[in-house]
């Protein structure tokens, strides 16, 4: 399953890089295996995090909007809290898995 809601939102609203303050699209991994995905887009004009995800716990595709704040997390309807993986931590895990 792919994340398409934010892609449609960007195209429909002609969003440009200067329009947002935060945008990320990451895999959520466990033991080097992708278990889910998260994509977040926050526009300067409203500070709302448009969040699309595939829950690593239940596999459900979801889309939610809430005020942007750090640290950011969103709850899936199954009750699982989804956090944005830190790139630094993800890079460390990848380096370790290559050494093993």
PyMOL commands that set and color helices and strands:
alter all, ss='L'
color gray80, all
select helices_A, chain A and resi 5-12+17-19+87-99
alter helices_A, ss='H'
color red, helices_A
select strands_A, chain A and resi 20-30+33-43+48-54+61-67+73-75+81-83
alter strands_A, ss='S'
color yellow, strands_A
deselect
rebuild
show_as cartoon
